[in-house]
Amino acid sequence: DSNVGTSPEYAWKTMKRASNNEFAPGDRLLLKRGQTFDGFFITKGSGTENLPVVISAYGEGDSPVIPKWPR
């Protein structure tokens, strides 16, 4: 999780690390397809109407999974 998170080669490893980042307008959080990401994601920061913060996927395969935590 000490990577800069700017490319697949330097990706963060956990949702906890992504949650520690403050996202700015135009930022993207891209999750690798075919992977399961344990933990939870809390969004910090925000986008704008013209520059939203985008959460999406990259690569090939099934959509990434963030399991639902029991309540």
Summary of the structure (lengths in Angstrom):
residues: 71
radius of gyration: 12.4
end to end distance: 27.1
largest distance: 35.3
contacts: 154
relative contact order: 0.27
helix: 11%
strand: 23%
